[in-house]
Amino acid sequence: MSKSIDLQQEGIEVKKSCCYFCHQNCGVLAYVKDGKVLAIEGDPSYPTNEGGLCCRGNIALKHLDHPARVNYPLKRVGKRGEGKWEQIPWDQAMDEIAAKLAAIRDEFGAEAVATAGGTSRTDDWARRRFMNMFGSPNCFHNSHLCWIPTFMVETAIYGWCPFDLDLGASRCLVLWGQNPGASSMPEMHHIRELQTKGLKVIVIDPRFTETAAKADLWLPLRPGSDLALALAWVNVIIHEGLYDAEFVTEYCEGFGELADHVEQFTPEWAAPLTWLTPEQIRESAYMYATSKPGNIQWGVAIDQLGKSAGAAMHARALLRALTGNLDCPGSDLLTGPSQDSITDEEMEANDMLPEAQKAKQIGADRFKLITWPGYGRIAELAKKHWGKAPTAEWMCEAHPPSVFNAIITGEPYQIKALLVSATNPVNSYGQSKMTLEALRKVDFMVTCEYWMTPTAALSDYVLPIAGALERPTITNSYGCADFLLCSQRAIQPMYERRNDYNFWRDLGMRMGQEEMWPWETVEDAYHYRIEPLGYGAESYDEFVDLYRFHFPEREYFKYKRIGFGTPSGKVELYSSTLKDLGYPPLPEYAGPVENELDDPELAKEYPLVLTTGNGFMPFHHSEHFQIKELRFLRHEPRVEINPATAAELGIADEDWVWIETRRGRIKQKAALTQGVAPRVIVTERGWWFPERSMAEPELGGCLESNTNVLTSVDDEHCDPFSGTWANRGLLCKVYKVNGADAKEGK
């Protein structure tokens, strides 16, 4: 775009901003004059995207001043959900919200206030800092479905999560439930380049995705059967002699116990459970184990299995250790936390939350790994080994469905207030009807947002939040990486929008926390965090202008010098940390939460296997549906069905169909494709319709095509390690929508 801008024109500045519309945070150059953004383009010097921007990144200017944006603080004046609002000043809103929160704390205790956060759209350490000093342990995200359980299970086994892939020297990449060909253009670009240099790619996915089409080997397993596949790989690698004997002998604990444990989990055992052949399972295990060094790239699929998720994460983690693909060139790296800058955890003030309040965290009695019992133990081990701990904001969360249930039932105690920051729970959490009931019932709700979402429409206050071009950003893998990618505001926030940092700081200043908020702006706080790097920049913006990135020198084989951050100092194949928390120290098999073998009667009524949550361009989760240029690309929700199955059911391509589970039903348009097996149904996630009325009872059609209506958060379906709920491997039925019931979904 810069070619259309006269760069010699007086007064034009080039700001080093970023795209904020998915987790990549790609670099953006913004051309600014007189406080207005004239144009944007991808930053060619930025390591993530090297100048490219996808369709999401290219709509930043449309997002910046979209007519549907929330631009001023709004206070509800009618009945909840009626759609009547009064525009008020920011300071008035803060005064009134602070007074209400103080009254709730005085009457019901600080734990009666909970907060839901978005997917790295917020300065989350600021939220945790406020809540710790306020006294509530009940912070959460939707991260139970996205990497956080994986991080904690793998940290229990290795002493840190090896999420940083050293792909340049890799010979094999396993993409387990990930489709960068549709969700992450920069990642897919780099993978394709490396394939020309000999990289082998294995894709594990029920769908023949864009990425599977480019793979060396595609495993179309039954949705929800990942644990069986991982256990069979472990069996093959051990019992067919493919493991790295030197690494296992020198650096692992519990190999004998593991070998005995997995003897039963042969490819022949796993084949009927996974719908793969023993030959496919054995060939893929051989390809990964013998094409060294190699990587296993995380994807959300295993995080969303429900009750078998923790064991599947454990089994998958064992594969890296058995093959020695840890912290060596071309493998999955154990970077540890940043030793050079102030980490997110160091900003959170976790020591300010009393132990008595930690014990009140909802879900901590059942799902211990991602609540204070498990996080406290892992943080202790990490500080002993690394000197620093992973962020509590992401790794130590109240259990979201249990919080919503507490609002409805008052058990284990009543949640009276919910602070929502850049998320839309009714469309992003399981069993949406229950979530919506909680949002309707909670006594007091405040939402910080860009748009009037169904959740915002039910709030008492809606606060306008600065977007991508109006805020600085530090990208550091949720506070758990050793590197920093820094970006600056292109312009100051328009209208009365403010950064969400201001929201938490302004509340804190009104509630007796003045001494804990010495940084007037988020740039001041960021400068404090990067000062220890030693670059000598006088401000955060100066650091971005002159340097922008910090990548510490890569050290491989750190375990040879310092060991692993576990109680034994080795990789614990037999995990003492999990055992001490009351969990199996070796991964035990459990089937999908609903399946045709364990639930034959249910399978008669619901004969198809459902996987929900298919992400798709140009949207990200439930975002961007208001932007007509993106909506033009994908204007209606689609469910993937095999043509043979559709023919049996009398369904044609583009027919509206009902997809039904025991929890409810939704409608999407049939998209007939050979890319899914005849027994598999794949729905799209996130759908709502902001062009409709945002008042009750319609609320933007938030249930009509919302795949989370179909999912299960029942305790018996949740992973006992983390509480992650069941989005994959459910049983469903599909049938054509008739005219009489076409408008259901209230």
C-alpha positions in Angstrom: 0.0 0.0 0.0 2.9 2.4 0.6 3.4 2.7 -3.2 0.2 4.7 -3.3 1.4 7.0 -0.5 3.9 9.8 -1.3 6.5 9.1 1.4 8.0 12.5 0.7 4.8 14.2 1.7 5.5 16.3 4.8 4.4 15.0 8.1 4.0 11.3 7.3 5.2 8.9 10.0 5.8 5.2 9.6 4.7 3.4 12.8 5.7 -0.2 13.6 2.4 -1.7 14.6 1.0 -5.2 14.3 -2.1 -7.1 13.3 -4.2 -8.2 16.3 -6.7 -10.5 14.5 -5.2 -13.9 15.4 -2.4 -15.2 17.5 0.4 -14.6 15.0 0.4 -10.8 15.7 2.1 -10.2 12.3 4.1 -7.0 11.8 2.4 -4.0 10.2 3.7 -0.7 9.0 1.2 2.0 9.4 1.5 5.3 7.5 0.2 8.1 9.7 -0.3 11.8 9.2 -2.0 14.2 11.6 -3.1 11.4 13.9 -4.8 9.4 11.1 -3.8 6.1 9.5 -3.6 6.6 5.8 -2.6 3.1 4.8 -1.1 -0.1 6.2 1.1 -2.9 4.8 2.9 -5.9 6.1 6.3 -5.3 7.7 9.0 -7.0 5.5 11.4 -7.0 8.5 9.0 -8.8 10.9 10.0 -12.5 11.4 6.5 -13.8 11.6 5.1 -12.6 8.2 8.0 -11.1 6.4 5.8 -8.5 4.8 2.7 -10.6 4.0 -0.8 -10.0 5.4 -3.8 -12.3 5.0 -7.4 -11.2 4.4 -7.8 -10.6 8.2 -4.8 -8.3 8.4 -5.7 -6.3 5.4 -9.0 -5.1 6.9 -7.3 -3.2 9.8 -8.5 0.1 8.5 -12.1 -1.1 8.2 -11.9 -2.4 11.8 -10.4 0.9 13.1 -13.4 3.1 12.4 -16.2 0.6 11.6 -19.7 2.1 12.2 -20.6 -0.9 14.5 -17.6 -0.2 16.9 -18.4 0.7 20.5 -16.8 4.1 20.8 -18.1 5.5 24.1 -18.9 4.1 27.6 -22.4 2.8 27.8 -24.6 2.3 30.8 -27.7 0.1 30.7 -30.9 2.1 31.4 -33.6 -0.3 30.4 -34.2 -4.0 31.4 -31.2 -6.3 30.9 -30.9 -7.1 27.3 -33.5 -4.5 26.2 -31.0 -2.6 24.2 -31.4 0.8 25.9 -28.2 2.6 26.8 -27.0 5.9 28.2 -23.7 7.3 27.0 -21.6 8.4 30.0 -18.0 9.6 30.6 -15.3 7.1 31.2 -14.5 8.4 34.7 -18.2 8.2 35.7 -18.3 4.6 34.5 -15.2 3.7 36.5 -16.5 5.4 39.7 -19.8 3.5 39.5 -18.3 0.1 38.6 -15.7 0.4 41.4 -18.4 1.3 43.9 -20.5 -1.7 42.9 -17.5 -4.1 43.1 -16.6 -2.8 46.6 -20.2 -3.3 47.8 -20.2 -6.9 46.5 -16.8 -7.6 48.1 -18.0 -6.2 51.4 -21.2 -8.2 51.4 -20.3 -11.5 49.7 -16.4 -11.6 49.7 -14.0 -10.8 46.9 -14.4 -14.3 45.4 -18.0 -13.4 44.4 -16.4 -11.4 41.5 -15.2 -13.3 38.5 -13.6 -12.3 35.2 -13.6 -13.8 31.8 -10.7 -12.8 29.4 -10.2 -13.0 25.7 -7.6 -14.8 23.6 -4.5 -12.5 23.9 -6.6 -9.4 23.1 -5.9 -8.0 26.5 -3.1 -7.0 28.8 -3.8 -10.0 30.9 -1.2 -9.5 33.5 -2.9 -6.3 34.4 -6.2 -8.1 34.9 -4.6 -10.7 37.1 -2.7 -7.9 39.0 -6.0 -6.2 39.8 -7.8 -9.4 40.8 -5.0 -10.5 43.0 -5.1 -7.3 45.0 -8.9 -7.2 44.9 -8.8 -10.7 46.5 -10.5 -13.0 44.0 -9.0 -16.2 42.5 -11.7 -16.5 39.9 -10.1 -15.4 36.6 -10.5 -17.5 33.5 -10.2 -17.6 29.7 -11.4 -20.1 27.1 -7.8 -21.3 27.2 -8.8 -24.7 28.6 -9.6 -25.5 25.0 -6.4 -23.9 23.6 -2.9 -25.0 24.6 -3.0 -24.2 28.4 -3.7 -27.9 29.5 -1.0 -29.0 27.1 1.5 -26.5 28.6 0.8 -27.7 32.1 0.9 -31.5 31.4 4.1 -31.1 29.4 5.7 -28.9 32.1 4.9 -31.6 34.7 6.8 -34.1 32.5 9.7 -32.1 31.1 9.9 -29.0 33.5 8.7 -26.7 30.7 6.6 -26.9 27.6 8.5 -27.3 24.3 6.3 -25.1 22.2 9.1 -23.4 20.4 9.9 -25.4 17.3 13.4 -25.4 15.7 12.1 -26.2 12.3 15.0 -25.0 10.2 17.0 -28.2 10.8 14.0 -30.5 11.2 13.5 -33.6 9.1 9.9 -34.4 10.2 7.0 -32.3 11.4 3.8 -33.8 12.9 0.8 -31.5 12.7 -1.5 -32.9 15.3 -4.9 -31.4 14.9 -3.6 -28.2 13.3 -4.3 -26.8 9.9 -2.0 -23.8 9.2 -3.1 -24.0 5.5 -6.3 -22.3 6.6 -5.5 -20.7 10.0 -2.0 -19.5 9.8 -0.7 -18.3 6.4 2.9 -17.4 7.6 3.3 -20.8 9.2 2.1 -22.7 6.2 4.4 -20.6 3.9 7.5 -21.6 6.0 6.4 -25.3 6.1 6.1 -25.4 2.3 9.5 -23.9 1.9 11.0 -26.5 4.2 9.3 -29.3 2.4 11.3 -28.4 -0.7 14.4 -29.0 1.4 13.3 -32.5 2.5 11.0 -31.9 5.5 8.5 -34.7 5.9 5.0 -33.7 7.1 2.5 -35.9 8.9 -1.0 -34.5 9.4 -3.3 -36.1 12.0 -6.8 -34.8 11.3 -10.2 -36.3 10.6 -10.5 -33.8 7.7 -8.7 -33.8 4.4 -7.6 -30.2 5.1 -5.6 -27.7 3.0 -2.6 -28.9 5.0 -3.3 -32.6 4.7 -3.4 -32.1 0.9 0.3 -31.1 1.1 1.4 -33.8 3.6 3.6 -36.8 3.1 1.2 -38.8 5.3 -2.3 -38.1 6.3 -4.0 -40.0 9.2 -7.8 -39.5 9.1 -8.5 -40.8 12.6 -11.9 -41.0 14.3 -12.6 -37.7 16.0 -11.8 -38.0 19.7 -9.5 -41.1 19.3 -6.2 -39.2 19.6 -5.3 -41.0 22.9 -5.5 -44.4 21.3 -3.2 -43.3 18.4 -0.7 -41.7 20.8 -0.5 -44.8 22.9 0.0 -47.0 19.9 2.8 -44.8 18.7 4.5 -45.1 22.1 4.0 -48.9 21.9 5.6 -49.1 18.4 8.5 -46.8 19.3 9.4 -48.8 22.4 8.6 -52.4 21.4 10.0 -52.1 17.9 13.2 -50.6 19.1 12.8 -47.1 17.6 13.5 -45.1 20.8 16.7 -43.2 21.5 18.4 -45.5 24.0 21.1 -43.1 25.0 18.7 -40.2 25.8 16.2 -42.5 27.6 18.9 -44.1 29.7 20.7 -40.8 30.6 17.9 -38.3 30.9 14.6 -40.1 31.5 12.9 -41.7 34.6 10.3 -44.5 34.5 11.1 -46.2 31.1 10.6 -49.7 32.5 7.2 -48.9 34.0 6.1 -47.2 30.7 7.3 -50.1 28.6 5.2 -52.5 30.6 2.2 -50.2 30.7 2.0 -49.7 26.9 2.6 -53.3 25.9 -1.1 -53.8 25.4 -1.6 -50.7 23.2 -0.6 -52.2 19.9 -1.5 -50.8 16.5 -3.9 -53.8 16.1 -5.6 -52.7 19.4 -5.8 -49.0 18.3 -7.0 -49.7 14.7 -10.7 -50.2 15.4 -10.7 -47.3 17.9 -9.1 -44.8 15.5 -10.6 -46.1 12.2 -7.0 -46.4 10.9 -5.2 -49.5 9.8 -2.4 -51.0 11.8 -0.2 -50.3 8.8 -1.0 -46.6 8.9 -0.3 -46.4 12.6 3.0 -48.3 12.3 4.2 -46.4 9.2 3.5 -43.0 10.8 5.3 -44.0 14.0 8.3 -45.1 12.0 8.3 -41.9 10.0 8.4 -39.7 13.1 10.8 -41.9 15.1 13.4 -42.4 12.3 13.3 -39.0 10.6 15.3 -37.2 13.2 15.4 -34.6 14.4 11.7 -34.0 14.4 8.9 -31.9 15.8 5.4 -32.3 17.0 3.5 -29.1 16.5 0.7 -28.5 19.0 -2.9 -28.1 17.7 -6.1 -27.5 19.7 -7.7 -30.9 18.9 -6.3 -32.8 21.9 -7.1 -29.9 24.3 -10.8 -30.3 23.3 -11.3 -34.1 23.8 -12.8 -33.8 27.3 -12.2 -36.7 29.7 -9.3 -38.3 27.7 -7.5 -35.0 27.0 -5.0 -35.0 29.9 -3.9 -38.6 29.2 -3.6 -37.9 25.4 -1.4 -34.9 26.2 0.7 -37.1 28.4 1.1 -39.8 25.8 1.9 -37.4 23.1 4.5 -35.7 25.3 6.2 -39.1 25.8 6.9 -39.4 22.1 9.4 -36.5 22.1 11.3 -37.9 25.1 11.4 -41.4 23.7 12.9 -40.2 20.4 15.2 -37.6 22.0 13.5 -34.8 20.2 13.9 -32.4 23.0 16.0 -29.2 23.1 18.4 -30.3 20.4 18.8 -28.7 16.9 15.8 -29.3 14.8 13.6 -30.5 17.7 11.1 -29.0 20.1 12.9 -26.6 22.4 12.7 -26.0 26.2 13.4 -22.3 26.3 12.2 -21.6 29.8 10.9 -18.2 30.8 12.7 -15.0 29.8 15.8 -14.5 31.9 16.4 -11.0 30.3 13.1 -9.1 30.8 10.4 -8.8 33.4 7.9 -11.7 32.7 4.2 -11.6 32.8 4.2 -13.6 36.1 6.5 -11.1 37.7 3.9 -8.4 36.8 0.9 -10.3 38.2 1.5 -9.7 42.0 0.5 -13.3 42.7 1.9 -13.1 46.2 -0.8 -10.5 47.0 -3.5 -13.1 46.8 -4.0 -14.7 50.3 -3.7 -18.5 50.6 -7.3 -18.6 52.0 -8.6 -17.0 48.8 -6.6 -19.3 46.5 -8.4 -22.2 48.2 -11.7 -20.7 47.1 -10.9 -20.9 43.4 -13.8 -22.5 41.7 -12.9 -25.9 40.2 -9.7 -26.3 42.3 -11.2 -29.2 44.3 -11.7 -31.3 41.1 -9.4 -30.0 38.3 -6.2 -29.5 40.1 -3.6 -29.1 37.3 -4.7 -25.7 36.0 -5.8 -24.3 39.4 -3.8 -23.3 42.5 -3.0 -26.8 43.7 -1.2 -27.8 40.5 0.0 -24.4 39.4 1.4 -23.8 42.9 3.5 -27.0 42.7 4.7 -26.4 39.1 5.5 -22.7 39.8 7.6 -23.9 42.8 9.5 -26.4 40.7 10.0 -23.8 37.9 11.3 -21.1 40.2 13.8 -23.6 41.7 15.0 -24.7 38.2 14.6 -21.5 36.1 14.4 -18.8 38.7 11.0 -17.8 37.3 7.5 -19.3 37.0 5.0 -19.5 34.1 2.3 -17.0 34.1 -0.6 -17.6 36.5 -3.0 -15.6 34.3 -3.1 -18.4 31.8 -1.9 -21.4 33.8 -4.0 -21.0 37.0 -7.6 -20.5 36.2 -11.0 -21.0 37.7 -13.0 -23.6 35.8 -15.2 -21.6 33.4 -18.3 -23.9 33.2 -18.2 -24.3 37.0 -18.2 -20.5 37.3 -21.3 -20.2 35.1 -22.9 -23.0 37.0 -22.2 -21.2 40.3 -24.0 -18.1 38.9 -27.0 -20.2 38.2 -27.0 -22.5 41.3 -25.1 -20.7 44.0 -22.8 -23.7 44.4 -20.1 -23.8 45.8 -21.0 -20.1 46.4 -22.7 -17.3 44.5 -20.9 -15.4 41.9 -22.4 -12.0 41.9 -20.4 -10.1 39.3 -18.7 -10.9 36.0 -16.1 -8.7 34.4 -15.7 -9.6 30.7 -12.7 -8.5 28.7 -12.7 -8.9 24.9 -14.6 -12.2 24.8 -18.1 -13.4 24.0 -18.8 -16.3 26.3 -22.1 -17.3 24.8 -20.4 -18.2 21.6 -17.1 -19.5 22.9 -17.8 -21.7 25.9 -19.4 -25.2 26.0 -23.1 -25.9 26.4 -24.1 -22.4 25.2 -27.6 -22.5 26.6 -26.2 -22.9 30.1 -23.7 -20.1 29.5 -26.4 -17.8 28.2 -28.6 -18.6 31.3 -25.7 -17.5 33.5 -25.1 -14.3 31.6 -28.8 -13.5 31.9 -28.8 -14.2 35.6 -25.6 -12.7 37.0 -26.3 -9.7 39.2 -23.7 -7.4 37.7 -21.8 -7.6 34.4 -19.3 -5.3 32.8 -17.9 -5.9 29.3 -14.9 -4.3 27.6 -15.3 -4.7 23.9 -14.9 -3.5 20.3 -18.4 -4.5 19.3 -21.9 -5.0 20.8 -21.8 -8.7 21.1 -24.6 -10.9 22.6 -22.6 -10.9 25.9 -22.1 -7.1 25.8 -25.9 -6.7 25.1 -26.6 -8.4 28.4 -24.2 -6.2 30.4 -24.8 -3.3 32.8 -21.8 -1.4 31.4 -20.0 -1.6 28.1 -16.6 0.0 27.8 -15.0 0.9 24.4 -11.6 -0.7 24.0 -8.7 0.4 21.7 -8.0 -1.9 18.8 -4.8 -3.1 17.0 -3.7 0.2 15.6 -4.5 2.1 18.8 -2.4 0.0 21.3 1.1 -1.2 21.8 1.7 -5.0 22.0 4.3 -7.3 23.3 4.2 -10.8 21.8 5.8 -13.4 23.9 3.7 -16.6 23.7 1.5 -15.8 26.6 4.3 -14.8 28.9 6.0 -18.2 28.6 8.7 -17.5 25.9 12.2 -16.2 26.2 11.9 -13.8 23.3 10.0 -10.5 22.8 8.4 -9.0 19.6 7.3 -5.5 20.3 5.0 -3.2 18.4 3.8 0.4 19.0 0.6 2.3 18.6 0.0 3.8 15.2 -2.3 6.4 16.7 -3.8 7.3 20.0 -7.2 5.7 20.6 -10.1 7.3 18.7 -13.3 8.6 20.3 -13.3 7.6 24.0 -11.7 4.2 23.5 -9.0 3.2 25.9 -6.6 0.4 26.3 -7.9 -2.4 28.6 -4.8 -1.7 30.8 -6.5 1.6 31.6 -9.6 -0.2 32.6 -7.8 -2.4 35.2 -5.5 0.4 36.4 -8.4 2.9 36.7 -10.4 0.4 38.8 -7.3 -0.4 40.9 -6.7 3.3 41.6 -10.3 3.7 42.8 -10.0 0.6 45.1 -7.0 1.4 47.2 -4.3 0.0 44.9 -2.6 3.2 44.0 0.9 2.2 45.0 0.7 -0.9 42.9 0.0 1.0 39.6 3.1 3.3 39.2 2.8 3.2 35.3 0.4 5.8 34.0 0.3 4.2 30.5 0.8 0.7 29.2 3.9 2.0 27.4 5.4 3.0 30.7 4.7 -0.5 32.0 6.2 -2.1 28.9 9.3 0.1 29.2 9.7 -1.1 32.8 9.5 -4.7 31.5 12.2 -4.3 28.8 14.6 -2.1 30.7 16.6 -5.1 32.0 17.4 -6.1 28.4 20.0 -3.4 28.5 19.4 -1.7 25.1 19.4 1.7 26.7 16.2 3.0 25.0 14.7 6.0 26.8 11.1 4.8 26.1 9.2 1.8 24.9 8.5 3.6 21.5 12.2 4.2 21.1 13.0 0.6 21.7 10.4 -0.4 19.0 11.8 2.2 16.6 15.5 1.1 17.1 15.3 -2.6 17.9 11.7 -4.0 18.1 12.8 -7.6 18.8 14.8 -9.4 21.4 15.9 -13.0 20.7 18.4 -14.4 23.2 21.2 -16.5 21.9 19.9 -20.0 21.4 21.3 -22.7 23.7 20.7 -26.3 22.8 21.0 -29.3 25.1 20.4 -27.1 28.2 19.5 -30.3 30.1 23.2 -31.4 29.9 24.1 -28.3 32.0 21.1 -27.8 34.3 18.9 -31.0 34.0 15.1 -30.8 33.7 12.8 -28.8 35.9 11.1 -31.8 37.5 11.6 -33.3 41.0 14.0 -35.9 39.7 15.9 -33.5 37.4 15.0 -35.8 34.5 12.2 -36.2 32.0 9.6 -38.1 34.1 8.0 -40.6 31.8 6.4 -41.8 35.0 5.3 -38.4 36.4 5.7 -37.9 40.1 4.1 -34.4 39.8 0.9 -35.8 38.3 1.0 -38.7 40.9 1.4 -36.2 43.8 -1.7 -34.3 42.5 -3.7 -37.6 42.5 -3.5 -38.3 38.8 -2.2 -41.4 37.0 1.6 -41.2 36.6 1.3 -43.0 33.2 -1.4 -42.3 30.6 -4.4 -44.5 31.0 -6.7 -45.2 28.1 -10.2 -43.7 28.1 -12.5 -43.6 25.1 -14.2 -40.5 23.6 -16.9 -39.1 25.8 -19.5 -40.5 23.5 -18.7 -43.4 21.2 -20.3 -46.3 19.4 -18.5 -49.0 21.4 -19.2 -47.8 25.0 -22.6 -46.3 24.2 -24.3 -48.6 21.6 -27.8 -47.5 22.5 -26.9 -43.8 22.2 -25.3 -44.5 18.9 -28.5 -45.9 17.6 -30.2 -42.5 18.1 -27.1 -40.5 17.2 -25.2 -42.6 14.7 -22.7 -39.9 13.4 -19.5 -38.7 15.0 -19.3 -35.0 15.5 -16.2 -32.8 15.7 -17.0 -29.1 16.5 -15.0 -26.0 16.4 -13.6 -26.0 12.9 -11.9 -22.6 12.5 -12.0 -21.0 9.1 -10.8 -18.0 7.2 -11.5 -15.1 7.2 -12.9 -15.2 10.8 -11.1 -15.8 14.1 -13.2 -17.6 16.7 -16.4 -15.4 16.8 -14.8 -12.2 15.6 -15.1 -10.1 12.5 -18.7 -11.1 11.5 -19.6 -7.4 11.4 -17.2 -6.6 8.6 -19.1 -7.0 5.3 -16.0 -7.5 3.2 -15.1 -10.6 5.2 -18.7 -11.7 5.5 -18.9 -11.6 1.7 -16.2 -14.3 1.6 -18.1 -16.5 4.1 -21.6 -15.3 4.7 -23.3 -18.4 6.1 -22.3 -21.3 8.5 -21.4 -24.6 6.8 -21.3 -28.2 8.1 -19.1 -30.7 6.3 -20.9 -34.0 5.3 -19.7 -36.8 3.1 -21.8 -37.1 -0.1 -22.7 -40.7 0.6 -24.1 -39.8 4.0 -26.0 -36.9 2.6 -27.6 -39.0 0.0 -28.8 -41.5 2.6 -30.3 -38.6 4.5 -31.9 -36.9 1.5 -29.7 -33.9 1.9 -28.3 -31.9 -1.0 -25.4 -29.5 -1.2 -26.4 -26.0 0.3 -29.4 -27.4 2.2 -30.0 -26.1 5.7 -29.7 -29.0 8.1 -30.1 -29.6 11.8 -27.2 -31.0 13.7 -28.4 -32.5 17.0 -26.8 -34.0 20.1 -28.2 -34.7 23.5 -27.6 -31.1 24.5 -29.6 -29.4 21.7 -29.6 -28.7 18.0 -28.3 -26.0 15.6 -28.6 -25.4 11.9 -25.9 -24.9 9.3 -25.7 -25.3 5.6 -24.6 -28.6 4.2 -21.2 -28.5 2.5 -20.8 -31.9 0.8 -17.2 -33.1 0.6 -15.2 -36.2 0.3 -12.8 -34.6 2.7 -14.6 -36.2 5.7 -15.4 -39.9 6.3 -19.0 -41.0 5.8 -19.6 -41.2 9.6 -18.0 -37.8 10.4 -19.7 -34.4 10.7 -17.7 -31.2 11.1 -19.3 -28.0 12.1 -17.9 -24.4 12.0 -17.5 -22.5 15.2 -18.2 -19.0 16.3 -21.3 -18.2 14.3 -23.7 -15.4 15.3 -25.4 -12.8 13.3 -24.7 -9.2 14.3 -26.9 -7.8 11.5 -29.9 -9.0 13.5 -31.4 -7.4 16.6 -29.0 -7.4 19.5 -31.8 -7.1 22.0 -33.6 -9.9 23.8 -34.8 -12.4 22.8 -32.8 -12.6 19.5 -29.4 -11.5 20.8 -27.9 -11.7 17.3 -29.1 -15.2 16.8 -26.4 -16.4 19.2 -27.7 -19.9 19.6 -29.1 -20.6 16.1 -25.9 -21.8 14.4 -23.6 -21.8 17.4 -21.8 -25.2 17.6 -21.1 -24.9 21.3 -24.8 -25.6 21.9 -23.9 -29.2 20.9 -20.9 -29.6 23.3 -20.7 -31.0 26.8 -19.3 -29.5 30.0 -20.7 -32.2 32.3 -18.2 -33.1 35.0 -18.0 -36.7 33.8 -17.1 -35.5 30.3 -14.4 -33.1 31.4 -10.7 -33.9 31.7 -10.0 -34.7 35.4 -6.5 -33.0 35.0 -7.6 -29.6 33.7 -11.4 -29.5 33.4 -11.2 -29.0 29.6 -14.6 -30.0 28.2 -15.8 -32.1 25.2 -15.9 -30.5 21.8 -14.7 -33.6 19.8 -15.8 -37.1 19.4 -19.4 -36.6 20.3 -22.4 -38.5 18.8 -24.9 -36.6 16.7 -27.6 -36.9 14.1 -28.3 -34.7 11.0 -31.5 -34.1 9.2 -32.9 -31.5 6.8 -34.5 -28.3 8.1 -38.2 -28.1 7.3 -39.9 -24.8 6.7 -42.0 -25.0 9.9 -39.0 -25.0 12.2 -36.5 -23.0 10.1 -36.4 -20.1 12.6 -35.6 -22.0 15.8 -32.6 -20.9 17.8 -33.9 -18.4 20.4 
